[in-house]
Amino acid sequence: MATGAAVGRPSRRNDVIRAGMELFATGTPDEIPVADIARSAGVTTAALYYHFKSKEQILLEGFRAFGTRLVERFATELGDPTTSPATALGPAIARLVVWLDDCDPDATVFFVSSVAAHHEVEEARRTTRHQLVPILGAAAARANADLSPAQSLIVGASVLGVYETAVTSWIERDEIYRGLGRRGFLAEIEHLVERMLRGG
């Protein structure tokens, strides 16, 4: 029988989410037993199930919390569109990639191990994307005054696609990342985003 504390206090609930995210970063959610999450959080499996109907609920809560942090960080990094001068978008996107080093394991779960894990997770991912595109579009419009509002949003969506692809390479340290090295990889992100802004 599993041993551990009850999960009723909010801090214990957060402990379960934190333990779940740490484990979900090591493999797909289907591969992680609920008992392992409970053990890692220091609670009983029964107590975990009392507060979470499934490990998918744990994943979803952790996923949404990181999505909120991600949107807030983009808004902070790219500035308030009504008051901030144009931010150099390429370097800003590179900084947002590096920021993810401070967000592991949440970033790994969000961008790598949870892909296609559950329909509610994918809906949360779409919601986050829908929040990020206008932020990126506004930054693109400030960086290139020749862009129409529609073009700015298209550039914003395209930059988000570059970001998500780059982040996967960054987190996995794949052959593209290894081939370019850290500095070269970030320089390529900056260069590609700046080219997208100029329409070239």
Residue frames relative to the residue before (quaternion, step in Angstrom):
aa qw qx qy qz dx dy dz
M 1.0000 0.0000 0.0000 0.0000 0.00 0.00 0.00
A 0.4914 -0.6669 0.4780 0.2920 3.55 -1.02 0.89
T 0.2039 -0.7562 0.6073 0.1334 3.51 -1.13 0.64
G 0.3572 0.7218 -0.5462 0.2302 3.53 -1.21 0.43
A 0.6257 -0.5543 0.4096 0.3653 3.50 -1.34 0.17
A 0.6001 -0.5209 0.4515 0.4059 3.53 -1.29 0.28
V 0.4037 -0.7443 0.4916 0.2036 3.52 -1.17 0.65
G 0.3485 0.8072 -0.4319 0.2012 3.60 1.30 0.24
R 0.6513 0.5088 -0.3316 0.4549 3.59 0.97 -0.76
P 0.5936 -0.5837 0.4020 0.3813 3.62 -1.01 0.69
S 0.6304 0.5415 -0.3513 0.4313 3.58 0.99 -0.74
R 0.6460 0.4993 -0.3203 0.4804 3.60 1.04 -0.74
R 0.6051 0.5401 -0.3494 0.4691 3.59 1.04 -0.72
N 0.6592 0.4936 -0.2959 0.4839 3.57 0.98 -0.87
D 0.6056 0.5522 -0.3489 0.4545 3.57 1.11 -0.68
V 0.6452 0.5110 -0.3192 0.4697 3.58 1.01 -0.79
I 0.6497 0.5019 -0.3190 0.4734 3.58 0.93 -0.86
R 0.6537 0.5119 -0.3132 0.4610 3.59 0.92 -0.91
A 0.6613 0.4939 -0.3090 0.4725 3.60 0.89 -0.90
G 0.6431 0.5275 -0.3209 0.4529 3.56 0.97 -0.82
M 0.6748 0.4898 -0.3042 0.4607 3.58 0.86 -0.92
E 0.6308 0.5288 -0.3404 0.4545 3.60 1.00 -0.75
L 0.6937 0.4537 -0.2754 0.4869 3.57 0.98 -0.82
F 0.6398 0.5276 -0.3341 0.4479 3.61 0.97 -0.79
A 0.6061 0.5601 -0.3534 0.4405 3.59 1.16 -0.46
T 0.6684 0.5130 -0.2997 0.4474 3.59 1.21 -0.40
G 0.7943 -0.0405 0.0389 0.6049 3.58 1.26 -0.25
T 0.6774 -0.4588 0.3433 0.4612 3.55 -1.24 0.04
P 0.6364 -0.5493 0.3691 0.3963 3.60 -1.09 0.57
D 0.6072 0.5657 -0.3575 0.4284 3.61 1.06 -0.65
E 0.6776 0.5113 -0.2813 0.4475 3.58 1.13 -0.62
I 0.6726 0.5063 -0.2868 0.4571 3.59 1.23 -0.37
P 0.3075 -0.7632 0.5353 0.1909 3.64 -0.55 1.09
V 0.5806 -0.5848 0.4432 0.3527 3.55 -1.13 0.71
A 0.6188 0.5601 -0.3498 0.4255 3.59 0.98 -0.77
D 0.6370 0.5206 -0.3317 0.4616 3.60 1.07 -0.69
I 0.6251 0.5225 -0.3369 0.4719 3.58 1.04 -0.74
A 0.6584 0.5109 -0.3091 0.4582 3.58 0.88 -0.96
R 0.6621 0.5069 -0.3077 0.4582 3.58 0.87 -0.95
S 0.6743 0.4998 -0.2972 0.4552 3.58 0.90 -0.91
A 0.6983 0.4514 -0.2602 0.4908 3.59 1.11 -0.70
G 0.4415 -0.7109 0.4441 0.3201 3.59 1.24 -0.25
V 0.5772 0.5376 -0.3976 0.4688 3.58 1.08 0.74
T 0.5526 -0.5753 0.4668 0.3818 3.55 -1.26 0.23
T 0.6069 -0.5414 0.4314 0.3905 3.55 -1.23 0.44
A 0.6324 0.5333 -0.3311 0.4540 3.59 1.00 -0.79
A 0.6588 0.4958 -0.3127 0.4716 3.59 0.95 -0.84
L 0.6130 0.5405 -0.3483 0.4591 3.60 1.02 -0.76
Y 0.7080 0.4627 -0.2655 0.4628 3.59 0.86 -0.98
Y 0.5599 0.5888 -0.3988 0.4253 3.58 1.16 -0.38
H 0.7845 0.3345 -0.1537 0.4990 3.58 1.02 -0.81
F 0.7553 0.2188 -0.1513 0.5989 3.57 1.21 -0.37
K 0.4064 -0.7379 0.4769 0.2509 3.57 -0.69 1.01
S 0.8033 -0.0199 0.0432 0.5937 3.59 1.17 -0.51
K 0.6154 -0.5154 0.4189 0.4245 3.55 -1.26 0.15
E 0.5645 0.5883 -0.3872 0.4306 3.61 1.17 -0.44
Q 0.6256 0.5168 -0.3382 0.4765 3.59 1.09 -0.65
I 0.6190 0.5232 -0.3401 0.4769 3.59 1.02 -0.74
L 0.6486 0.5141 -0.3047 0.4713 3.57 0.92 -0.95
L 0.6794 0.5081 -0.3000 0.4363 3.58 0.82 -0.98
E 0.6643 0.4967 -0.3141 0.4619 3.61 0.91 -0.83
G 0.6631 0.4829 -0.3043 0.4843 3.59 0.95 -0.81
F 0.6355 0.5426 -0.3118 0.4522 3.56 1.02 -0.85
R 0.6789 0.4840 -0.2887 0.4705 3.59 0.87 -0.96
A 0.6330 0.5301 -0.3399 0.4503 3.59 0.98 -0.79
F 0.6698 0.4684 -0.3092 0.4861 3.59 0.95 -0.80
G 0.6053 0.5592 -0.3552 0.4413 3.61 1.01 -0.72
T 0.6408 0.5119 -0.3127 0.4791 3.57 1.02 -0.80
R 0.6459 0.5102 -0.3156 0.4722 3.61 0.95 -0.85
L 0.6455 0.5365 -0.3135 0.4440 3.56 0.99 -0.88
V 0.6612 0.4931 -0.3041 0.4767 3.58 0.89 -0.92
E 0.6533 0.5105 -0.3163 0.4610 3.59 0.92 -0.87
R 0.6632 0.5045 -0.3128 0.4559 3.58 0.95 -0.82
F 0.6224 0.5216 -0.3391 0.4749 3.59 1.01 -0.78
A 0.6642 0.5055 -0.3105 0.4549 3.59 0.87 -0.93
T 0.6578 0.4997 -0.3065 0.4729 3.59 0.98 -0.81
E 0.6950 0.4937 -0.2752 0.4444 3.57 0.84 -1.02
L 0.7606 0.3844 -0.2007 0.4832 3.58 0.92 -0.89
G 0.5042 -0.7118 0.3811 0.3065 3.55 1.30 -0.01
D 0.5953 -0.5413 0.4701 0.3627 3.47 -1.38 0.30
P 0.4177 -0.7494 0.4500 0.2477 3.62 -0.54 1.11
T 0.6723 0.4992 -0.3141 0.4475 3.61 1.15 -0.36
T 0.8032 0.2899 -0.1469 0.4992 3.59 1.13 -0.45
S 0.6769 0.5275 -0.3052 0.4128 3.59 1.08 -0.62
P 0.4697 -0.6251 0.5268 0.3334 3.56 -1.10 0.60
A 0.6941 -0.4624 0.3327 0.4401 3.53 -1.25 0.30
T 0.2613 -0.7405 0.6028 0.1411 3.53 -0.91 0.99
A 0.4716 -0.6294 0.5216 0.3309 3.57 -0.99 0.76
L 0.3475 -0.8080 0.4397 0.1818 3.54 -0.22 1.32
G 0.6333 0.5498 -0.3448 0.4216 3.61 0.92 -0.79
P 0.6978 0.4425 -0.2834 0.4868 3.62 0.75 -0.94
A 0.6198 0.5427 -0.3519 0.4445 3.61 1.04 -0.69
I 0.6535 0.4948 -0.3173 0.4769 3.59 0.95 -0.83
A 0.6243 0.5251 -0.3403 0.4677 3.60 0.99 -0.75
R 0.6522 0.5001 -0.3214 0.4704 3.61 0.95 -0.81
L 0.6473 0.5185 -0.3195 0.4584 3.59 1.05 -0.73
V 0.5915 0.5257 -0.3622 0.4925 3.59 1.18 -0.46
V 0.6791 0.4936 -0.2933 0.4573 3.60 0.81 -0.99
W 0.5836 0.6022 -0.3583 0.4102 3.59 1.06 -0.77
L 0.6098 0.5898 -0.3571 0.3908 3.58 1.04 -0.69
D 0.5255 0.6211 -0.4189 0.4031 3.60 1.18 -0.36
D 0.6770 0.4724 -0.2825 0.4886 3.58 1.17 -0.59
C 0.6991 0.4985 -0.2404 0.4527 3.58 1.28 -0.22
D 0.4382 0.6815 -0.4850 0.3289 3.57 1.18 0.18
P 0.5820 -0.1138 -0.8048 -0.0256 1.72 -2.03 1.43
D 0.4348 0.7352 -0.4489 0.2626 3.60 1.23 -0.24
A 0.6583 0.5110 -0.3175 0.4524 3.59 0.93 -0.87
T 0.6305 0.5297 -0.3361 0.4572 3.58 1.00 -0.77
V 0.6547 0.4941 -0.3121 0.4794 3.57 0.93 -0.85
F 0.6848 0.5114 -0.2956 0.4269 3.59 0.79 -1.02
F 0.8141 0.3177 -0.1358 0.4667 3.57 0.76 -1.05
V 0.7907 0.3207 -0.1589 0.4967 3.61 1.08 -0.53
S 0.8390 0.3060 -0.1703 0.4166 3.58 0.19 -1.25
S 0.6970 0.4747 -0.2908 0.4520 3.63 1.14 -0.37
V 0.4010 0.7287 -0.4832 0.2732 3.60 1.23 -0.06
A 0.8477 0.0174 -0.0930 0.5220 3.54 -0.80 1.19
A 0.3337 0.7756 -0.4827 0.2325 3.61 1.17 0.46
H 0.7938 -0.0904 0.1436 0.5840 3.57 0.93 -0.89
H 0.5712 -0.6309 0.3896 0.3521 3.60 -0.96 0.75
E 0.6418 0.5140 -0.3422 0.4547 3.63 1.03 -0.64
V 0.6108 0.5298 -0.3450 0.4766 3.58 1.11 -0.65
E 0.6640 0.4957 -0.3084 0.4672 3.59 0.94 -0.84
E 0.6185 0.5216 -0.3415 0.4784 3.59 1.08 -0.64
A 0.6426 0.5042 -0.3161 0.4826 3.60 1.01 -0.78
R 0.6220 0.5305 -0.3378 0.4664 3.58 1.06 -0.73
R 0.6503 0.5056 -0.3120 0.4735 3.61 0.97 -0.85
T 0.6275 0.5328 -0.3361 0.4576 3.58 0.99 -0.80
T 0.6496 0.5059 -0.3143 0.4725 3.58 0.94 -0.86
R 0.6451 0.5150 -0.3208 0.4644 3.59 0.92 -0.86
H 0.6603 0.5105 -0.3110 0.4546 3.59 0.94 -0.86
Q 0.6503 0.4870 -0.3153 0.4905 3.59 1.16 -0.48
L 0.6844 0.5044 -0.2872 0.4413 3.58 1.05 -0.74
V 0.6139 0.5889 -0.3653 0.3779 3.61 0.94 -0.79
P 0.6831 0.4629 -0.3287 0.4593 3.69 0.78 -0.75
I 0.6039 0.5407 -0.3582 0.4633 3.61 1.08 -0.66
L 0.6861 0.4666 -0.2726 0.4870 3.57 0.92 -0.93
G 0.6324 0.5379 -0.3289 0.4501 3.58 1.03 -0.75
A 0.6509 0.5025 -0.3128 0.4753 3.57 0.99 -0.82
A 0.6435 0.5072 -0.3226 0.4739 3.58 1.01 -0.79
A 0.6369 0.5213 -0.3257 0.4654 3.60 1.02 -0.77
A 0.6494 0.5204 -0.3147 0.4565 3.58 0.97 -0.85
R 0.6620 0.4888 -0.3107 0.4757 3.58 1.01 -0.76
A 0.6852 0.4912 -0.2821 0.4580 3.56 1.06 -0.75
N 0.7867 0.1160 -0.0594 0.6034 3.59 1.15 -0.56
A 0.2579 -0.8183 0.4999 0.1181 3.55 -0.09 1.33
D 0.5929 0.5845 -0.3663 0.4156 3.61 1.21 -0.28
L 0.5646 0.6040 -0.3916 0.4037 3.60 1.21 -0.23
S 0.4006 -0.6695 0.5654 0.2676 3.57 -1.02 0.80
P 0.6782 -0.4698 0.3419 0.4499 3.62 -1.20 0.22
A 0.6590 0.4981 -0.3143 0.4677 3.60 0.96 -0.82
Q 0.6533 0.5079 -0.3165 0.4637 3.59 0.95 -0.83
S 0.6208 0.5496 -0.3393 0.4443 3.57 1.03 -0.77
L 0.6715 0.4839 -0.2983 0.4754 3.58 0.95 -0.83
I 0.6233 0.5235 -0.3401 0.4709 3.58 1.06 -0.72
V 0.6464 0.4935 -0.3174 0.4878 3.58 0.97 -0.83
G 0.6301 0.5412 -0.3306 0.4481 3.60 0.99 -0.83
A 0.6676 0.4843 -0.2985 0.4802 3.59 0.93 -0.89
S 0.6515 0.5159 -0.3139 0.4590 3.58 1.01 -0.80
V 0.6453 0.5083 -0.3172 0.4739 3.58 0.98 -0.84
L 0.6209 0.5287 -0.3439 0.4656 3.59 1.03 -0.72
G 0.6318 0.5284 -0.3279 0.4627 3.58 1.02 -0.76
V 0.6356 0.5057 -0.3194 0.4881 3.56 1.02 -0.81
Y 0.6417 0.5343 -0.3229 0.4456 3.58 0.92 -0.90
E 0.6894 0.4851 -0.2944 0.4503 3.58 0.78 -1.00
T 0.6516 0.5016 -0.3137 0.4748 3.59 1.00 -0.79
A 0.6650 0.5036 -0.3013 0.4620 3.57 0.92 -0.92
V 0.6398 0.5397 -0.3250 0.4401 3.56 0.98 -0.84
T 0.6265 0.5303 -0.3460 0.4545 3.58 0.96 -0.77
S 0.6575 0.4900 -0.3062 0.4835 3.60 0.94 -0.86
W 0.6453 0.5416 -0.3092 0.4411 3.56 0.97 -0.92
I 0.7016 0.4681 -0.2725 0.4630 3.58 0.82 -1.01
E 0.7409 0.4139 -0.2291 0.4767 3.56 0.89 -0.94
R 0.2561 -0.7737 0.5272 0.2405 3.58 1.29 -0.34
D 0.1351 0.8477 -0.4970 0.1271 3.54 0.96 1.01
E 0.7621 -0.3921 0.2538 0.4483 3.57 -1.31 -0.03
I 0.6018 0.5420 -0.3704 0.4548 3.63 1.07 -0.58
Y 0.6638 0.4921 -0.2961 0.4792 3.56 0.89 -0.96
R 0.6854 0.4888 -0.2925 0.4536 3.57 0.82 -0.99
G 0.6499 0.5361 -0.3142 0.4376 3.58 1.03 -0.78
L 0.7341 0.4035 -0.2222 0.4989 3.56 1.01 -0.81
G 0.3412 -0.7075 0.5322 0.3158 3.56 1.07 -0.73
R 0.7034 -0.4906 0.3091 0.4112 3.56 -1.23 0.46
R 0.7127 0.4589 -0.2729 0.4550 3.58 0.68 -1.06
G 0.6730 0.4948 -0.2935 0.4648 3.59 0.92 -0.89
F 0.6243 0.5457 -0.3329 0.4490 3.58 1.02 -0.79
L 0.6856 0.4722 -0.2804 0.4779 3.58 0.87 -0.97
A 0.6297 0.5287 -0.3358 0.4594 3.60 1.02 -0.74
E 0.6463 0.5163 -0.3208 0.4613 3.59 1.01 -0.76
I 0.6111 0.5307 -0.3484 0.4728 3.59 1.04 -0.72
E 0.6575 0.5114 -0.3096 0.4586 3.58 0.84 -0.98
H 0.6778 0.5051 -0.2905 0.4485 3.56 0.84 -1.00
L 0.6754 0.4966 -0.3034 0.4530 3.59 0.87 -0.91
V 0.6594 0.4972 -0.3168 0.4665 3.60 0.91 -0.85
E 0.6606 0.4993 -0.3178 0.4618 3.61 0.92 -0.83
R 0.6234 0.5219 -0.3358 0.4756 3.61 1.06 -0.67
M 0.6313 0.5269 -0.3336 0.4610 3.59 1.00 -0.78
L 0.6329 0.5425 -0.3237 0.4476 3.58 1.02 -0.78
R 0.7192 0.4271 -0.2421 0.4916 3.55 1.03 -0.80
G 0.4809 -0.6848 0.4267 0.3431 3.57 1.30 -0.10
G 0.6334 0.5582 -0.3248 0.4263 3.58 1.16 0.46
